[in-house]
Amino acid sequence: MENWLKTGDGKKIKLLFDGKVTIVSPENTSNIIPLFCPCCNLPMKDNSDSISYRKIKVCNKCDERWTNKPNVKWPDGPDKKSDEWNAYIDNRKLVERTAINFR
């Protein structure tokens, strides 16, 4: 059973375990940006990703790379079985890696 209480300021709360745990959530969740891009499944990292997600529902890198290609239809996105897609993902994964320093 959903026992959400509206706070009046655009949020809702739910109390669990006799009030020991409180969950606070926005009433309207349509503007929440996911942690991972729905197209490439890589992390959304900065404000440019948020802007692109609000515009076309993908991260900034996917937006820059795929949305202006004439053979790519949205919302389906690029052909994820193509060699071009595999090369793109391999390159993104290499670039996204963080250097590890052992001191």
C-alpha positions, -999 to +999 in steps of 0.1 A: +000+000+000+013+034-009+010+058+021+026+089+007+019+122+025+021+155+005+041+182+022+026+211+002+060+222-012+062+199-042+074+169-021+059+138-007+071+117+023+066+081+034+073+069+069+086+033+073+094+012+104+071+031+127+086+065+116+123+055+120+129+058+083+116+087+062+116+087+024+113+121+008+105+123-029+094+150-054+058+147-064+066+153-101+094+129-111+093+137-148+124+160-146+147+135-129+179+127-149+189+090-147+224+080-136+231+061-169+224+071-205+196+050-219+214+048-252+250+038-243+245+027-207+275+048-195+273+072-166+258+107-169+285+129-154+279+166-158+255+194-167+259+189-204+245+154-200+216+168-181+209+193-209+211+167-236+189+143-216+162+170-213+165+177-250+166+142-266+168+117-237+205+107-242+238+118-228+258+146-244+283+123-261+255+103-277+237+135-286+268+149-303+277+117-321+243+103-332+214+128-333+226+146-364+234+115-385+209+112-413+205+074-410+198+074-373+162+077-363+151+088-328+139+075-304+153+042-316+189+055-318+218+040-337+221+004-349+237-012-318+249-042-339+270-021-363+308-019-363+305+019-359+285+015-327+309-010-313+339+012-320+321+042-304+313+022-272+349+008-270+363+044-274+339+058-248+348+031-223+385+038-228+380+076-224+357+072-194+383+052-174+398+070-145+435+068-140+445+050-108+474+062-088+491+039-064+512+058-039 
